[in-house]
Amino acid sequence: MARLRHWLAGRLPPRARGRLAGNVRAAELAGLAFAFRARAVAIVVVSLWLLVLVPWPRDLYYLSVAGLFFLLGYLPYRLRHHPRAGPIKLAFTVLDIALMTTAIIMPPPAGLGVDWPIQTRLRTPEFLYVLLLLGEAALTYWPVAVLWTGAWIAAIWSLGVWLVYGRADTVRFAEAARDGPLGAEAALRVFLDPAFVGLTPLWTQVIVTSLFTLLLAIAVWRSRRTMLAQVRAEVVRADLARYVSPDVADALAARAHAGFGAPQTRVVAVLFADVVGFTSMSEDLGPERVFALLRGFRERSCKVVFRHAGTLDKFLGDGFMATFGGLDGRGDGAARAIACAIDLQREIDAWTAKREARGAAPIRVAVGVHCGPVVIGNIGADQRVEFTVIGDVVNVASRLQSATREVGGRILASDCCLAAAGPEAAARFTRSLPLTLRGRTRPIVVHVAE
């Protein structure tokens, strides 16, 4: 148990670290695939809008740009399993930004566009399309991709605007005001000149892009932390479940830092099960067959106990101890324990039928069930801790299991346990009798199921 706590504290063993890395990688690949699908949907929507907005045949030019943009997204998507898929995606992101910036600033080829000055291309709101690339990057669970995309958007867009601003035919406030400050009307005439380019919109775009990039990167970073925590919790829980019951693994993973296992008193149903005559059976079997028999019994027992939301407390050689109601607090532990005992006998009967069909010896399992108040929690030393239940209820359940030999039934349940389980469970038992258990002086009423 100490090692399990170390896992929760962050010191995962190599095998668990490998699974953690694999699960994180799978989540990242799923994010890349989702980002590509979102990109494809965005391309379809924008293409349909261009068909409505742009007249024929100029729309063919922009549709071809949309097709090339789709191709630039499809290639890194197909290469997402490549060892260097990350750098490949980042490189294609630069190509995305360059393509989109060029398509926005540069006019269509001769004969497809309107014969307006190139400077007018900077007055349209098409820059917003470039910001869609930030949205795609945010879907990848990769903050670096967001920062990379934002930085290149600011750099490439600024370069494009600066090249237009530096053209000889561009009208600028600096030149218009060379002979003195401009009045309101003169400034308006300069501003309305088709060849005018001002840098204030560029600074605004760069600042907004930077802020938007930063906010998105923080959001993606937080989402990634949440994703990593969820993946890590699932890996830890899977590893814990190899040592303890799933419900104990869930509770330990959820409350590892909140004093899990502190002793407390609860009403719990306890079930003991044991293979009848296992010692004599082992005399005629080799070690390998004994091992196979025990493994088969334990696999089936685990399946049945977990099916009824029980806690497999411990294996005891050819038997086991299970508890119900110790962690979930549902109040139906007795009913689930009785149902588990009956279900276990069905499972063993089905297994026995298969064994007898191939000439193997039948298996018979004795079960004892009792319920009552116990102390549940961690017990042991710092080096070795066991989560278990302690109390007279455990002793009685164990004695009931042993008493099945003298009583003749396959399941013995105490009267208080059957009363707590309800009339539906009581209908499964055929007879009742007072019984003085070994080591006790007062008899208790027990119910027997054949």
C-alpha distance (Angstrom), angle and dihedral (degrees) to the residues before:
residue distance angle dihedral
M1 . . .
A2 3.79 . .
R3 3.79 90.0 .
L4 3.80 89.9 49.8
R5 3.77 89.8 55.7
H6 3.80 89.3 50.3
W7 3.78 88.6 57.2
L8 3.78 90.1 54.6
A9 3.80 89.8 47.5
G10 3.78 89.7 57.8
R11 3.81 104.2 -93.3
L12 3.78 98.4 115.5
P13 3.81 117.0 176.7
P14 3.82 117.5 -112.1
R15 3.81 94.5 -99.4
A16 3.80 91.7 51.2
R17 3.79 90.9 45.3
G18 3.79 88.1 53.4
R19 3.79 91.8 52.6
L20 3.79 90.2 45.4
A21 3.81 90.9 53.1
G22 3.79 90.1 46.2
N23 3.80 93.1 51.0
V24 3.79 91.8 46.9
R25 3.79 89.9 49.3
A26 3.81 89.9 50.6
A27 3.81 90.3 51.3
E28 3.80 90.8 49.6
L29 3.80 91.6 49.8
A30 3.78 89.7 49.3
G31 3.81 88.3 51.4
L32 3.80 91.6 51.4
A33 3.79 91.0 49.1
F34 3.79 91.8 48.5
A35 3.81 91.0 47.9
F36 3.81 90.4 53.1
R37 3.81 91.7 49.8
A38 3.80 90.1 48.9
R39 3.81 88.8 49.0
A40 3.80 90.8 51.7
V41 3.80 91.2 50.9
A42 3.81 90.8 49.0
I43 3.82 90.7 50.4
V44 3.82 91.0 51.9
V45 3.82 92.0 48.8
V46 3.82 93.5 47.7
S47 3.82 91.4 45.3
L48 3.79 91.6 53.2
W49 3.81 89.4 48.5
L50 3.81 90.5 50.7
L51 3.80 90.3 52.6
V52 3.80 88.4 56.7
L53 3.81 97.1 39.8
V54 3.82 105.1 37.3
P55 3.82 120.4 61.6
W56 3.78 124.3 -127.4
P57 3.02 129.0 -59.1
R58 3.79 96.1 13.0
D59 3.81 89.7 66.2
L60 3.82 89.0 66.6
Y61 3.79 89.4 63.8
Y62 3.81 92.9 52.9
L63 3.80 92.2 42.9
S64 3.80 88.7 54.9
V65 3.81 88.5 51.5
A66 3.82 88.5 50.8
G67 3.82 89.3 51.1
L68 3.80 91.5 51.3
F69 3.78 89.5 47.3
F70 3.82 89.0 53.4
L71 3.80 89.9 51.0
L72 3.82 91.2 51.5
G73 3.79 88.1 55.9
Y74 3.80 96.1 41.9
L75 3.79 96.1 55.5
P76 3.83 97.2 58.6
Y77 3.81 88.3 41.4
R78 3.80 89.7 57.6
L79 3.81 89.6 46.3
R80 3.81 94.6 48.0
H81 3.84 91.4 113.0
H82 3.80 91.9 53.0
P83 3.84 114.4 114.5
R84 3.82 88.9 -119.0
A85 3.79 95.9 39.9
G86 3.81 91.4 129.4
P87 3.82 97.3 58.3
I88 3.81 89.6 41.6
K89 3.80 90.6 55.6
L90 3.81 91.4 47.6
A91 3.81 91.3 50.4
F92 3.79 91.8 50.8
T93 3.80 89.0 48.6
V94 3.81 88.7 62.3
L95 3.81 89.0 51.0
D96 3.82 89.6 49.4
I97 3.79 92.1 54.3
A98 3.80 93.0 44.5
L99 3.82 91.9 50.1
M100 3.78 94.1 47.3
T101 3.81 93.7 45.5
T102 3.79 91.0 49.4
A103 3.81 92.5 48.4
I104 3.81 91.1 50.7
I105 3.81 99.4 44.4
M106 3.80 102.1 32.9
P107 3.82 115.8 70.4
P108 3.82 119.7 -125.8
P109 3.81 118.4 -90.6
A110 3.78 118.6 -73.5
G111 3.75 113.6 -69.2
L112 3.83 94.3 24.0
G113 3.78 101.0 68.7
V114 3.78 138.5 55.5
D115 3.81 115.2 -95.4
W116 3.79 95.3 -116.3
P117 3.81 126.5 134.4
I118 3.78 113.3 -86.2
Q119 3.80 88.5 -122.5
T120 3.82 90.0 71.9
R121 3.80 88.8 65.9
L122 3.80 88.8 73.7
R123 3.82 93.1 58.6
T124 3.80 96.2 65.2
P125 3.84 123.5 90.0
E126 3.83 93.6 -120.5
F127 3.82 89.5 113.8
L128 3.81 85.5 82.0
Y129 3.80 88.9 70.3
V130 3.80 89.0 64.3
L131 3.79 90.3 57.7
L132 3.81 89.0 61.1
L133 3.79 86.2 75.6
L134 3.79 88.1 65.5
G135 3.78 88.8 55.9
E136 3.80 90.5 52.5
A137 3.80 91.4 49.1
A138 3.80 90.1 50.8
L139 3.81 90.6 60.5
T140 3.81 93.4 62.0
Y141 3.85 98.4 73.1
W142 3.82 85.4 -124.9
P143 3.84 116.7 119.6
V144 3.81 90.2 -172.6
A145 3.81 89.5 61.8
V146 3.81 90.4 54.2
L147 3.81 93.7 49.3
W148 3.80 91.3 44.1
T149 3.80 92.1 49.9
G150 3.80 93.7 47.1
A151 3.78 93.2 48.0
W152 3.80 93.4 50.6
I153 3.79 92.5 44.9
A154 3.79 89.9 55.7
A155 3.83 92.4 44.0
I156 3.82 100.0 45.1
W157 3.80 95.6 39.4
S158 3.81 90.7 48.4
L159 3.81 89.6 50.1
G160 3.79 91.2 51.3
V161 3.79 93.5 48.4
W162 3.80 91.5 44.8
L163 3.81 91.9 52.8
V164 3.81 90.6 53.1
Y165 3.81 90.8 43.6
G166 3.80 90.3 54.1
R167 3.80 95.9 52.8
A168 3.79 116.3 118.8
D169 3.81 92.8 -123.9
T170 3.81 94.0 51.8
V171 3.82 117.0 113.4
R172 3.81 113.9 -139.0
F173 3.79 133.9 -176.3
A174 3.79 90.5 -128.2
E175 3.76 92.9 62.5
A176 3.79 95.0 39.5
A177 3.84 90.6 53.8
R178 3.80 94.5 46.3
D179 3.79 92.2 108.4
G180 3.78 94.7 45.5
P181 3.79 143.1 -52.8
L182 3.81 114.7 -40.8
G183 3.74 121.7 -121.2
A184 3.77 121.9 -129.7
E185 3.81 94.8 -94.9
A186 3.79 93.8 45.1
A187 3.79 91.6 48.1
L188 3.82 89.8 50.0
R189 3.81 90.9 51.4
V190 3.78 90.0 52.2
F191 3.78 91.8 46.9
L192 3.80 92.9 50.4
D193 3.79 93.2 48.7
P194 3.87 106.9 114.7
A195 3.81 90.1 -133.9
F196 3.82 94.1 52.6
V197 3.82 119.8 119.9
G198 3.78 123.3 180.0
L199 3.79 126.3 -169.4
T200 3.81 96.6 -144.5
P201 3.83 92.8 82.6
L202 3.81 88.9 50.1
W203 3.81 92.9 53.3
T204 3.78 89.3 47.6
Q205 3.80 91.0 50.8
V206 3.80 92.3 47.9
I207 3.80 93.5 47.9
V208 3.81 93.6 46.3
T209 3.81 91.3 45.7
S210 3.80 90.4 50.1
L211 3.80 93.1 49.3
F212 3.79 92.0 44.4
T213 3.80 90.0 49.1
L214 3.78 92.3 49.7
L215 3.80 93.8 48.6
L216 3.80 92.3 46.7
A217 3.80 92.0 47.2
I218 3.81 90.5 52.4
A219 3.80 91.0 47.8
V220 3.81 91.7 48.9
W221 3.80 90.9 45.9
R222 3.81 90.3 53.6
S223 3.80 91.2 45.6
R224 3.78 89.8 50.1
R225 3.79 91.1 50.8
T226 3.79 89.3 51.6
M227 3.79 90.6 47.8
L228 3.81 91.5 48.8
A229 3.80 90.9 48.8
Q230 3.79 91.2 51.1
V231 3.80 93.2 46.8
R232 3.79 91.3 45.3
A233 3.81 91.6 48.9
E234 3.80 90.8 51.1
V235 3.80 92.2 49.0
V236 3.79 91.7 46.9
R237 3.79 91.1 47.0
A238 3.81 91.3 50.0
D239 3.80 90.5 51.3
L240 3.79 92.5 44.9
A241 3.80 90.5 50.5
R242 3.81 88.5 61.8
Y243 3.81 88.9 63.9
V244 3.80 104.0 30.2
S245 3.79 138.1 21.4
P246 3.82 117.9 -73.7
D247 3.81 92.0 -111.0
V248 3.81 91.3 52.1
A249 3.82 89.3 46.5
D250 3.81 90.5 51.8
A251 3.79 92.5 48.0
L252 3.79 93.6 45.0
A253 3.80 92.9 47.9
A254 3.80 91.8 47.2
R255 3.80 97.6 43.1
A256 3.78 104.4 27.8
H257 3.79 91.5 121.7
A258 3.81 95.3 40.1
G259 3.79 101.6 68.0
F260 3.79 99.4 -86.0
G261 3.79 113.1 -165.0
A262 3.80 98.5 28.8
P263 3.84 106.0 157.1
Q264 3.79 115.2 -98.5
T265 3.80 136.5 162.5
R266 3.79 118.5 -113.3
V267 3.78 139.5 158.5
V268 3.79 105.1 -107.4
A269 3.79 135.8 172.8
V270 3.80 113.6 -132.0
L271 3.81 124.1 -157.9
F272 3.79 125.8 -167.1
A273 3.80 121.0 -170.2
D274 3.79 129.6 -178.5
V275 3.80 136.7 176.6
V276 3.80 107.0 -114.2
G277 3.80 114.3 -128.2
F278 3.79 94.7 3.8
T279 3.81 93.4 144.1
S280 3.80 93.4 55.2
M281 3.82 90.5 44.2
S282 3.81 90.4 53.1
E283 3.81 91.4 57.0
D284 3.81 90.5 68.3
L285 3.82 96.3 41.5
G286 3.77 131.6 76.3
P287 3.82 120.8 -122.6
E288 3.81 92.0 -99.4
R289 3.81 92.9 53.8
V290 3.81 91.7 45.1
F291 3.79 88.7 52.3
A292 3.81 91.3 48.5
L293 3.82 90.7 48.8
L294 3.79 92.9 51.1
R295 3.78 92.2 45.6
G296 3.79 91.7 50.7
F297 3.80 91.4 49.4
R298 3.79 93.9 47.5
E299 3.80 94.1 46.7
R300 3.79 91.6 52.6
S301 3.80 92.6 43.1
C302 3.82 92.4 51.9
K303 3.78 91.1 49.2
V304 3.80 93.0 52.1
V305 3.81 96.1 43.0
F306 3.80 93.3 48.8
R307 3.80 90.8 45.1
H308 3.80 87.4 63.5
A309 3.83 93.2 43.8
G310 3.78 93.0 -109.7
T311 3.79 129.8 152.2
L312 3.79 115.0 -118.5
D313 3.79 97.1 -141.6
K314 3.79 98.5 -176.1
F315 3.78 145.3 -33.2
L316 3.79 114.8 -114.8
G317 3.79 106.5 -161.9
D318 3.80 103.1 -82.2
G319 3.80 92.5 0.5
F320 3.76 141.5 50.4
M321 3.78 143.8 -150.1
A322 3.79 121.8 -133.3
T323 3.79 132.1 -179.3
F324 3.78 132.4 -156.4
G325 3.80 127.6 -157.7
G326 3.78 97.6 16.2
L327 3.81 97.4 115.8
D328 3.78 110.4 14.0
G329 3.80 98.5 52.9
R330 3.82 90.7 -149.1
G331 3.81 93.5 140.5
D332 3.82 95.0 -133.3
G333 3.79 97.9 92.5
A334 3.81 94.1 122.4
A335 3.81 93.2 51.6
R336 3.80 91.4 48.6
A337 3.81 92.1 47.3
I338 3.82 91.8 52.9
A339 3.81 91.2 45.4
C340 3.80 89.6 49.0
A341 3.83 91.8 51.3
I342 3.81 91.5 51.7
D343 3.80 92.7 43.8
L344 3.80 90.3 49.1
Q345 3.80 90.8 55.8
R346 3.82 89.9 51.0
E347 3.79 90.0 50.8
I348 3.81 91.8 48.9
D349 3.82 91.3 47.2
A350 3.81 90.4 53.8
W351 3.80 90.2 47.9
T352 3.80 91.3 48.2
A353 3.81 91.1 52.3
K354 3.80 90.0 55.2
R355 3.80 91.6 46.7
E356 3.79 93.8 49.3
A357 3.81 90.3 48.4
R358 3.80 88.9 62.8
G359 3.80 94.1 40.2
A360 3.82 99.2 -100.2
A361 3.79 124.1 138.3
P362 3.83 118.1 -90.6
I363 3.79 121.1 -107.2
R364 3.79 122.6 -130.6
V365 3.80 121.9 -171.4
A366 3.79 126.1 -163.6
V367 3.80 118.5 -151.2
G368 3.80 132.4 -166.9
V369 3.82 123.6 -171.3
H370 3.79 130.0 -171.8
C371 3.79 135.0 155.9
G372 3.77 138.0 -159.3
P373 3.81 143.3 107.9
V374 3.80 117.4 -33.6
V375 3.78 138.1 163.7
I376 3.80 109.9 -109.8
G377 3.80 124.5 -167.2
N378 3.77 146.8 79.4
I379 3.77 119.7 -35.4
G380 3.79 129.7 179.4
A381 3.80 139.1 51.2
D382 3.78 130.8 -48.9
Q383 3.80 90.7 -96.2
R384 3.81 95.1 49.9
V385 3.80 124.0 24.8
E386 3.79 126.5 177.8
F387 3.79 125.4 -164.3
T388 3.80 105.7 -143.2
V389 3.79 146.6 129.1
I390 3.80 125.2 -99.7
G391 3.80 128.1 -163.2
D392 3.77 147.6 85.9
V393 3.80 89.5 -74.8
V394 3.81 88.7 70.7
N395 3.82 92.0 52.3
V396 3.80 92.4 48.6
A397 3.82 93.2 49.4
S398 3.81 90.1 50.1
R399 3.82 91.7 49.5
L400 3.81 90.8 48.5
Q401 3.77 90.3 55.3
S402 3.80 90.7 50.8
A403 3.82 91.8 46.6
T404 3.81 92.6 61.2
R405 3.82 87.4 85.0
E406 3.78 94.4 61.3
V407 3.81 96.4 36.1
G408 3.78 94.2 46.9
G409 3.81 100.9 -132.9
R410 3.78 130.2 114.6
I411 3.83 96.4 -135.0
L412 3.79 126.8 37.2
A413 3.81 117.9 -171.8
S414 3.77 126.7 -179.7
D415 3.79 119.2 -117.3
C416 3.81 92.9 -116.3
C417 3.80 91.5 51.2
L418 3.79 93.2 49.9
A419 3.80 91.0 46.6
A420 3.80 90.2 52.9
A421 3.82 91.1 47.2
G422 3.79 93.6 58.3
P423 3.81 137.0 -125.8
E424 3.80 94.9 -64.2
A425 3.80 91.0 62.6
A426 3.82 92.4 43.3
A427 3.81 90.6 58.9
R428 3.80 89.5 68.7
F429 3.82 93.0 63.5
T430 3.79 119.2 82.9
R431 3.79 104.3 -164.7
S432 3.80 144.4 13.0
L433 3.79 133.1 -151.8
P434 3.79 141.6 163.1
L435 3.78 112.1 -101.4
T436 3.78 133.1 -173.6
L437 3.77 106.7 -146.8
R438 3.78 122.7 -142.4
G439 3.79 111.7 -83.7
R440 3.83 94.3 15.7
T441 3.79 130.6 100.1
R442 3.82 102.9 -155.7
P443 3.79 122.5 63.9
I444 3.80 122.8 -127.3
V445 3.78 129.6 -156.9
V446 3.80 112.2 -106.6
H447 3.78 131.9 -174.4
V448 3.79 122.9 -141.2
A449 3.80 130.3 -146.6
E450 3.79 115.4 -168.1
